[in-house]
Amino acid sequence: MPGHHQSSFSYGRYAGGPDPLAPPVDLAEALDAIADDVMSGYSPEQAMREFLRRGGRNRQGLDDLAGRVQQRRRDLLKQHRLGGTLDQVKELLDKAVLEERKQLVRDAMMDNTDRAFREMRMENLPSSTAAAVNELADYDWQSQEARQTYEQIKDLLGREMLDQRFAGMKQAMENATDEDRAAISQMLSDLNDLLEKHARGEDTPEDFENFMAQHGDAFPENPQNVDELIDALAQRSAAAQRMLRSMSAEQRQELMSLSAQAFGSPELMAQLDRLDSALQGLRPGEDWTGSERFEGQEGLGLGDGTGVLQDLAELDSLAEQLSQSYAGSTLSDVDVESLARQLGDEAAVSARTLAELERAMRESGYLRRGADGDLQLSPKAMRRLGQSLLRDAAGRLSGRQGRRDTRLAGAAGEATGSTRAWQFGDIEPWDVGRTLTNAIGRVAAEGGSPAGGIRLDVRDVEVRETEARTQAAVALLVDTSFSMAAEGRWVPMKRTALALHHLVSTRFRGDRLQLVTFGRYAQRRDIGELTALSAMREQGTNLHHGLTLATRFFRQHPTMQPVLLVVTDGEPTAHLVGNGQAWFSWPPEPETVRATVAELDRVGRLGAEVTFFRLGDDPGLERFLASMAHRVDGRLVSPDPEDLGAAVVGEFLRHRYPGTGSTFGDIEWE
């Protein structure tokens, strides 16, 4: 038909880049898991490695894949045994001898002396299969079937010897003619000449091309140059050597004796020995001396056994790649084609997805190199994690209060001048100008024309942020004594600080937040320092020093409402003395308690709103903190560690919006 264009399409296995059918990488899940490990004391590099090892939801990790690799290796060793070729040779020999005996009995025309001689020769064959085969090499068979069966032994040995070095040759040479054998002999001679020429550095690319043009059909690997050819041959040849070393001494001796009968001529073994010698010299790094212990019942011939030894070597290589334990290792090192061969396509997809996840994490901006060269969580990651933790705290608040999702935004008050994208539950007024601008830009980007009118989309809406009329100076004091780490409170403490930091920095930008850790000493921390802080092993709970830093912070912001939030799991056991050193004592000394109470009184005189968060069930701590809270007209909240973030955020919001009521815990006064 004129003007008709017919297109043709071909379909095949996908081979380019990441699998388009693989599940998308979940950076949010990875970041949360990595951040948890970082807050537990891992470096970001270690944390990322641990996540890749564990895997994620519905995704195998490196440990799962490595376990399957090891199981596959064990299965191969337990399933098979060596000596399959010897078994086949013995079976053919027994059949040939039996057919010859039948013929001797049937042949009435045979000279009786000749018959007796032949029968005696059959009766007195050596017990060794190899020796018996060699003994009959010059025997004049009377049975045509016996002769053909014996010739099958020679053919089998020749094909197995070739299959050891060239995978698939056993099948290719089945029913081979003398012409086929001559062609193989010529290929071996040309191959050895090429390898020896290469070893001397005298070969050219044309030599390789000429060889492949003549003998390329023998190499399904389709090597593109002489080095690829040598690599493929050396791996197979080394596996053949390891197979021989895995046999018993008796089996090796039998095969060596039988090798001269391959194709009825010792010429084949001479060519193969020459090939092995050349390959070992060209690739000495291959494992030429290893061995394995096979324990199964399924006999392996020489070619199949060599293939299994290659599989074992490939599995060992995969195990090393999946371990990621060597310097500079990345998941791009994993040979996914080998993994697919050994474990199937599903495992290859898992490995490819993990590699993509590793690459995406490094390129996403969530991780960055610090001045010391180590990976660190970036500010972008801290914001993303803080948002996630704050959302979790809001959900817990909502669930505990029996109300809709708590909106963590400024209250209806003075506008801050900033806008942000609308989120479900926001009650702030729309910024009409920004909303219309967003809609026009979106319609234009989608190829439409704003001139024809626009329809607003929820993605276009921006709201004007507002803030409470009174700004606050918030000091969050967190206990970093040894018991916090020992009792599993270290990570909840960090998650709490990060959630509060994100809330203040994004919704209460006019407020100021000071993070203070107190162990044997107290110290101001930025959020990055606190998140990466390793568990402290020193003893001491110096609340006195922490309150001193809080007092100093409040005095630096005299126009702001001071808010003090203290998270601790122990009574004060240390305080600062005149020389600035910490005095530690357990049980707490009266002087430590007096110094701590005196500093709390200073905080109270500044008008601070104070809340203590008690972790643990120590009755003594409960009485002490209740007394401290009562002293400054504050509150005591006793959350579970997993509810700590929601408790602190709830108390902060209560201080910012008086009258909203308590969110967690009962206040206990003494």
C-alpha positions in Angstrom: 0.0 0.0 0.0 1.5 3.4 -1.0 2.5 5.5 2.0 2.2 2.6 4.4 5.2 2.2 6.7 5.5 -1.2 8.4 7.6 -1.2 11.6 9.1 -4.4 13.2 10.0 -4.8 16.8 12.0 -7.4 18.6 11.8 -8.3 22.3 14.4 -9.7 24.6 15.7 -9.8 28.1 16.3 -6.3 29.5 20.1 -5.7 29.8 20.6 -2.0 30.2 20.9 0.0 33.5 18.6 -0.5 36.6 15.7 -2.9 36.2 12.7 -0.8 35.2 10.4 -3.3 36.9 12.3 -3.2 40.2 10.6 -1.4 43.1 11.7 2.2 43.5 14.3 2.9 46.1 12.8 4.3 49.3 15.2 7.0 50.5 12.9 7.9 53.3 13.1 4.4 54.9 16.8 4.3 54.4 17.3 7.8 55.9 15.2 6.9 59.0 17.1 3.7 59.5 20.5 5.3 59.0 19.6 8.2 61.3 18.5 5.8 64.1 21.9 4.0 63.9 23.8 7.3 63.8 21.9 8.3 67.0 22.9 5.0 68.5 26.5 5.8 68.0 27.3 4.5 64.5 29.1 6.7 62.0 26.9 7.6 58.9 29.1 5.3 56.8 28.7 2.4 59.2 25.0 3.1 59.5 24.5 3.1 55.7 26.4 -0.2 55.5 24.3 -1.7 58.2 21.1 -0.7 56.4 22.3 -2.2 53.2 23.2 -5.4 55.1 19.8 -5.6 56.7 17.7 -4.5 53.7 14.4 -2.8 54.0 10.7 -3.5 53.8 10.1 -6.3 51.2 13.7 -6.1 50.1 16.5 -8.5 50.7 19.7 -7.1 52.2 23.3 -8.1 51.6 23.2 -10.5 54.5 20.2 -12.3 53.0 21.9 -12.6 49.6 25.2 -13.7 51.2 23.4 -16.3 53.2 21.8 -17.7 50.0 25.2 -17.7 48.3 26.6 -19.8 51.1 23.6 -22.1 51.1 24.0 -22.6 47.3 27.6 -23.5 47.9 26.8 -26.1 50.6 24.1 -27.6 48.4 26.5 -28.1 45.5 29.0 -29.9 47.7 26.3 -32.0 49.4 24.6 -33.0 46.2 27.5 -34.1 44.0 30.5 -36.5 44.1 33.4 -36.7 41.7 34.2 -39.8 39.6 31.2 -39.7 37.3 33.4 -40.2 34.3 35.1 -43.2 35.9 31.6 -44.7 36.6 30.6 -44.2 33.0 33.8 -45.8 31.7 33.4 -48.8 34.1 29.8 -49.2 32.9 30.8 -49.2 29.2 33.7 -51.6 30.0 31.5 -54.1 31.7 29.0 -53.9 28.9 31.8 -54.5 26.2 33.3 -57.4 28.2 29.8 -59.0 28.6 29.0 -58.7 24.9 32.4 -60.2 24.0 31.8 -63.2 26.2 28.4 -63.7 24.7 30.0 -63.7 21.2 32.6 -66.2 22.3 30.0 -68.6 23.5 27.9 -68.1 20.3 30.7 -68.4 17.7 30.8 -72.2 17.0 33.2 -71.7 14.1 35.9 -70.3 16.4 39.1 -72.3 17.1 38.8 -73.7 20.6 42.3 -72.7 21.5 41.6 -69.1 20.4 38.3 -69.2 22.3 40.0 -70.4 25.5 42.7 -67.8 25.2 40.2 -65.0 24.7 38.0 -66.2 27.6 41.0 -66.3 29.8 41.9 -62.8 28.9 38.4 -61.6 29.7 38.5 -63.5 33.0 41.9 -62.1 34.1 41.4 -58.4 33.4 42.9 -56.1 36.1 40.5 -54.9 38.9 41.5 -51.3 38.0 39.1 -49.8 35.4 42.0 -47.8 33.8 44.3 -50.8 33.7 41.6 -53.0 32.2 40.8 -50.4 29.5 44.5 -50.1 28.6 44.9 -53.9 28.7 42.2 -54.1 26.0 43.6 -51.3 23.8 45.1 -53.8 21.3 42.4 -56.5 21.7 40.8 -57.8 18.5 37.1 -57.7 19.4 35.0 -60.5 18.0 31.7 -58.8 18.9 30.9 -55.8 16.8 28.7 -54.4 19.6 31.5 -54.9 22.1 34.0 -53.1 19.7 31.6 -50.2 19.4 31.0 -50.0 23.1 34.8 -50.0 23.7 35.2 -47.2 21.2 32.6 -45.2 23.1 35.0 -45.3 26.0 37.7 -43.5 24.0 35.1 -41.1 22.6 33.7 -40.4 26.0 37.2 -39.7 27.5 38.1 -37.4 24.6 34.9 -35.4 24.9 35.2 -35.2 28.7 38.8 -34.0 28.5 37.8 -31.3 26.0 34.8 -30.4 28.0 37.0 -29.7 31.0 38.7 -26.9 29.1 35.9 -25.8 26.7 32.4 -25.8 28.2 29.8 -27.5 26.0 32.4 -29.5 24.0 31.1 -32.8 25.3 27.8 -32.3 23.6 29.3 -30.6 20.5 31.6 -33.6 19.9 29.0 -36.3 20.3 29.0 -38.6 17.3 32.0 -36.7 16.0 33.7 -37.9 12.8 37.4 -38.2 12.2 37.2 -34.9 10.4 35.7 -33.2 13.5 38.5 -34.6 15.6 41.1 -33.3 13.2 39.5 -29.9 13.3 39.6 -29.9 17.1 43.3 -31.0 17.0 44.0 -28.1 14.6 42.2 -25.6 16.8 44.2 -26.7 19.8 47.5 -26.4 17.9 46.5 -22.9 16.6 45.4 -21.9 20.1 48.6 -23.0 21.7 50.6 -21.2 19.1 48.6 -18.0 19.7 49.0 -18.2 23.5 52.8 -18.8 23.3 53.2 -16.0 20.8 51.2 -13.7 23.2 53.4 -14.8 26.1 56.5 -13.7 24.1 54.8 -10.4 23.3 54.9 -11.1 19.5 51.2 -11.4 18.8 49.1 -8.8 17.0 45.3 -8.0 17.0 45.2 -9.6 13.5 46.5 -12.9 14.9 43.5 -13.0 17.3 41.1 -12.0 14.6 42.4 -14.6 12.3 42.1 -17.3 15.0 38.5 -16.4 15.9 37.5 -16.2 12.2 38.7 -19.8 11.9 37.7 -21.3 15.3 35.3 -18.8 16.8 32.5 -21.4 17.0 34.4 -23.2 19.8 34.1 -20.1 22.0 30.5 -19.2 22.9 31.8 -16.6 25.4 32.6 -14.5 22.3 35.8 -12.9 23.6 36.7 -9.5 22.0 40.4 -9.7 22.3 43.1 -12.2 23.3 43.0 -11.2 27.0 39.3 -11.9 27.3 40.0 -15.3 25.6 42.8 -16.1 28.0 40.6 -15.0 31.0 37.8 -17.4 30.0 40.2 -20.3 29.3 42.2 -19.8 32.4 39.2 -19.8 34.7 38.0 -23.0 33.2 41.4 -24.7 33.2 42.1 -23.7 36.8 38.7 -25.2 37.8 39.7 -28.4 36.0 42.9 -28.5 38.1 40.9 -27.9 41.3 38.6 -30.7 40.3 41.4 -33.2 39.9 42.9 -32.1 43.3 39.4 -32.7 44.8 39.4 -36.3 43.8 41.0 -39.1 45.8 44.5 -40.2 44.8 43.1 -43.4 43.4 40.6 -41.5 41.2 43.3 -39.2 39.9 45.6 -42.1 39.1 42.8 -43.9 37.2 42.1 -40.8 35.1 45.7 -40.2 34.3 46.0 -43.8 33.1 42.9 -43.5 31.1 43.8 -40.1 29.5 46.1 -41.8 26.9 42.9 -43.5 25.5 41.1 -40.3 24.8 40.1 -40.5 21.1 42.4 -43.5 21.0 45.5 -41.3 20.8 47.8 -39.6 23.4 48.0 -36.6 21.1 44.9 -34.9 22.7 46.4 -35.0 26.2 49.7 -33.6 24.9 47.8 -30.6 23.4 45.8 -30.1 26.5 48.8 -30.3 28.8 50.5 -27.7 26.6 47.4 -25.5 26.9 47.2 -25.8 30.7 50.9 -24.9 31.0 50.5 -21.8 28.8 47.4 -20.6 30.7 49.0 -21.1 34.1 52.0 -19.0 33.0 49.7 -16.3 31.6 47.3 -16.2 34.6 49.3 -17.3 37.7 46.8 -15.5 39.9 44.0 -18.0 39.3 43.5 -20.7 41.9 45.4 -23.6 40.4 46.0 -25.6 43.6 42.7 -25.4 45.6 40.3 -28.3 46.2 36.8 -29.0 47.5 35.2 -31.8 49.5 32.2 -33.3 47.8 29.8 -35.4 49.9 26.8 -36.1 47.7 25.6 -39.1 45.6 25.2 -37.5 42.2 28.2 -38.4 40.1 29.9 -35.7 38.1 31.8 -36.2 34.9 34.9 -34.2 34.1 33.2 -31.5 32.2 30.2 -31.1 34.6 32.5 -31.3 37.6 34.7 -28.6 36.2 31.6 -26.5 35.7 30.6 -27.0 39.3 34.1 -26.0 40.4 33.7 -22.8 38.4 30.3 -22.3 40.1 32.0 -22.6 43.5 34.7 -20.1 42.5 32.0 -17.7 41.3 30.1 -18.1 44.5 33.2 -17.4 46.5 33.7 -14.2 44.5 30.1 -13.2 45.1 30.5 -13.8 48.8 33.5 -11.5 48.9 31.7 -8.8 46.8 28.6 -9.0 49.1 30.7 -8.8 52.2 31.8 -5.3 51.2 34.7 -5.8 53.7 37.6 -4.6 51.5 38.9 -1.1 51.1 36.9 1.1 48.7 34.1 -1.4 48.2 30.8 -0.3 46.8 27.8 -2.3 45.7 28.6 -1.5 42.1 31.3 -4.2 42.5 28.7 -7.0 42.8 28.5 -9.0 39.5 24.7 -9.1 39.1 25.0 -11.4 36.1 26.8 -14.0 38.2 24.3 -13.5 40.9 21.4 -14.1 38.5 23.2 -17.3 37.3 23.6 -18.6 40.8 20.5 -17.4 42.6 18.1 -16.3 39.9 16.8 -13.0 38.6 15.1 -12.0 41.8 18.4 -11.9 43.7 20.0 -9.9 40.9 17.1 -7.3 41.1 17.6 -7.1 44.8 21.4 -6.5 44.4 20.8 -3.9 41.7 18.2 -2.1 43.8 20.6 -2.0 46.8 23.3 -0.6 44.6 20.9 2.0 43.3 19.9 2.9 46.8 23.6 3.3 47.9 24.2 5.5 44.9 21.0 7.6 45.5 21.9 8.1 49.1 25.3 9.4 48.2 23.9 11.7 45.5 20.8 12.8 47.3 22.4 15.4 49.5 21.5 13.5 52.6 25.1 12.5 53.2 28.1 14.7 52.8 31.9 14.4 53.5 33.1 16.3 56.5 36.5 18.1 56.8 37.9 14.8 58.1 36.7 13.0 55.0 34.1 10.9 56.8 30.4 10.8 55.8 28.0 13.0 57.9 24.3 13.6 57.9 23.8 16.8 55.9 21.6 19.7 57.0 19.1 18.5 54.4 19.0 15.1 56.1 18.6 16.7 59.5 15.6 18.7 58.2 14.1 15.6 56.6 14.6 13.6 59.7 13.3 16.3 62.0 10.2 16.6 59.9 9.6 12.9 60.1 10.1 12.9 63.9 7.9 15.9 64.4 5.2 14.3 62.3 5.4 11.2 64.5 5.2 13.4 67.6 2.1 15.2 66.2 0.5 11.8 65.5 1.1 10.7 69.1 -0.3 14.0 70.4 -3.4 13.7 68.2 -4.0 10.1 69.4 -3.6 10.9 73.0 -5.8 14.0 72.9 -8.6 12.4 70.8 -8.5 15.3 68.4 -7.7 15.7 64.7 -4.1 15.9 63.5 -2.2 18.5 65.5 -1.0 21.3 63.3 2.5 22.4 64.3 2.4 25.9 62.9 2.2 29.4 64.3 -1.1 30.4 66.0 -3.4 33.1 64.7 -1.4 36.1 65.5 1.0 38.5 63.8 2.1 37.5 60.3 5.7 36.6 60.1 6.0 37.7 56.4 6.7 34.2 55.3 4.5 31.8 53.4 4.5 28.0 52.9 2.7 25.3 51.0 -0.7 24.5 52.5 -0.9 21.2 54.5 -3.9 19.3 55.5 -5.4 20.8 58.7 -3.9 24.3 58.3 -6.2 27.2 59.3 -3.9 30.1 58.4 -5.2 32.5 55.7 -4.3 32.0 52.1 -1.7 34.2 50.4 -3.8 34.9 47.3 -1.0 36.5 45.3 1.4 33.6 45.8 -1.4 31.0 45.2 -2.4 32.6 41.9 1.3 32.9 40.8 1.8 29.2 41.6 -1.3 28.3 39.6 -0.2 30.3 36.5 3.3 28.8 36.6 2.0 25.3 36.9 -0.5 25.7 34.0 2.3 27.1 31.8 4.7 24.3 32.8 2.1 21.8 31.8 1.7 23.3 28.4 -1.5 25.1 29.0 -2.4 28.8 28.4 -3.2 30.9 31.5 -5.1 33.3 29.1 -7.9 30.7 28.8 -8.5 30.7 32.6 -6.9 28.6 35.3 -8.3 26.1 37.7 -6.6 26.0 41.2 -5.0 22.8 42.4 -4.3 22.0 46.0 -0.6 22.1 45.1 -0.9 25.8 44.3 -2.1 27.0 47.7 0.2 28.9 50.0 -0.7 30.2 53.4 0.6 33.1 55.4 2.5 32.0 58.4 1.7 33.6 61.8 3.4 33.2 65.1 2.5 33.6 68.7 2.7 37.2 69.9 5.3 36.4 72.6 8.7 35.0 71.6 10.3 32.4 73.7 13.9 31.4 74.7 13.7 27.6 75.1 16.4 25.6 76.8 16.2 21.9 76.4 18.5 20.1 78.9 19.1 16.4 78.2 20.8 13.9 80.5 23.8 12.2 78.9 24.9 10.2 81.9 25.9 6.5 81.4 22.5 5.2 82.6 20.7 6.9 79.6 22.6 4.7 77.2 22.6 1.6 79.4 18.8 1.8 79.8 17.9 2.3 76.1 17.0 6.0 76.5 19.8 7.5 74.3 18.1 7.4 70.9 14.7 8.6 72.2 16.5 11.5 73.8 18.1 12.5 70.5 14.9 12.0 68.5 13.2 14.3 71.0 15.8 17.0 70.6 15.7 16.8 66.8 11.9 17.0 66.7 11.8 20.0 68.9 14.6 21.7 67.0 12.7 21.2 63.7 9.5 22.6 65.2 11.2 25.7 66.5 13.3 26.3 63.4 10.3 25.9 61.0 7.2 27.0 62.8 8.5 29.3 65.6 11.3 31.1 63.8 11.2 34.0 66.2 12.0 31.8 69.1 15.5 30.8 70.2 16.4 27.2 71.2 19.5 26.1 73.2 20.3 22.4 73.4 22.4 21.5 76.5 23.7 18.1 77.4 24.7 17.3 81.0 26.7 14.3 82.2 29.8 14.8 84.4 29.8 18.3 82.8 27.2 20.3 80.8 27.8 21.6 77.3 25.9 23.6 74.7 25.5 21.6 71.5 24.2 22.3 68.0 21.8 19.7 66.6 24.4 18.1 64.4 26.7 17.5 67.4 23.9 16.1 69.5 22.7 13.8 66.8 26.1 12.3 66.2 27.1 12.2 69.9 28.4 8.8 71.0 27.1 7.3 74.2 28.9 8.7 77.2 30.7 6.2 79.5 31.4 8.7 82.3 29.4 8.7 85.5 27.8 11.8 86.8 24.5 13.8 86.4 25.5 17.5 86.7 22.1 19.2 86.5 23.7 22.1 88.4 26.0 22.9 85.4 23.2 22.4 82.9 21.0 24.9 84.8 23.8 27.3 85.0 24.1 27.3 81.2 20.3 27.7 80.9 20.4 30.7 83.2 23.1 32.3 81.1 21.0 31.6 77.9 17.9 33.2 79.4 19.8 36.3 80.5 21.1 36.7 76.9 17.5 37.0 75.7 15.8 39.2 78.4 12.8 40.2 76.2 11.8 36.6 75.5 9.7 34.3 77.7 12.1 31.7 79.2 11.0 28.0 78.9 13.0 25.3 80.5 12.6 21.6 79.6 14.7 19.0 81.5 15.0 15.4 80.5 16.7 13.1 83.0 16.7 9.6 84.4 18.7 10.2 87.6 19.2 12.5 90.6 22.0 15.0 90.5 25.3 13.4 91.5 27.7 16.1 90.4 28.0 19.9 90.7 30.6 22.6 89.8 32.9 23.8 92.6 34.9 27.0 92.8 37.7 26.0 90.4 35.3 25.0 87.7 35.8 21.3 88.2 33.0 18.8 88.7 32.5 17.2 92.1 31.0 13.7 91.8 29.5 11.5 94.5 27.1 8.7 94.7 24.7 8.7 96.5 24.1 12.4 96.0 25.7 14.7 98.7 23.7 17.4 100.3 26.1 20.0 98.8 25.3 18.8 95.2 21.5 19.0 95.9 21.9 22.5 97.5 23.9 23.8 94.5 21.4 22.4 92.0 18.4 23.8 93.9 20.1 27.2 94.2 20.6 27.4 90.4 17.0 26.3 89.8 15.8 29.2 92.0 17.7 31.6 89.8 15.9 30.2 86.8 12.6 30.6 88.7 13.3 34.2 89.5 13.7 34.9 85.8 10.1 33.8 85.3 10.9 30.6 83.4 8.2 28.1 82.8 9.7 24.7 83.8 8.9 21.1 83.0 10.8 18.1 84.1 10.6 14.8 82.2 11.3 11.8 84.3 12.5 8.6 82.6 12.6 5.4 84.6 10.8 4.2 87.7 13.2 5.3 90.5 11.0 6.4 93.4 13.8 8.6 94.8 14.1 10.5 91.5 10.3 10.9 91.3 10.2 12.5 94.7 13.2 14.7 94.0 11.9 16.0 90.6 8.3 16.5 92.0 9.9 18.7 94.7 11.9 20.6 92.2 8.9 21.2 89.9 6.8 22.4 92.9 9.6 24.8 94.0 9.3 26.8 90.7 5.6 26.2 90.1 6.5 23.9 87.2 5.4 20.5 86.0 6.6 16.9 86.2 5.8 14.6 83.2 6.6 10.9 83.2 6.4 9.5 79.6 7.6 6.2 78.3 10.8 6.6 76.3 9.0 6.1 73.0 6.6 8.9 73.9 9.3 11.3 75.0 9.3 13.3 71.8 5.5 13.8 71.8 5.7 14.7 75.5 8.3 17.4 75.0 6.7 18.8 71.9 3.3 18.9 73.7 4.7 20.7 76.7 6.4 23.2 74.4 3.1 23.9 72.7 1.4 24.2 76.0 3.9 26.9 77.1 3.5 28.7 73.8 -0.3 28.6 74.0 -1.4 28.7 77.6 -4.7 27.1 78.4 -4.4 24.1 76.1 -4.0 21.7 79.0 -1.5 18.9 79.8 -0.8 16.4 77.1 1.1 13.6 79.0 1.5 12.2 82.4 0.3 13.1 85.8 1.9 15.9 87.8 3.0 14.6 91.1 3.7 17.1 93.9 5.4 16.6 97.2 
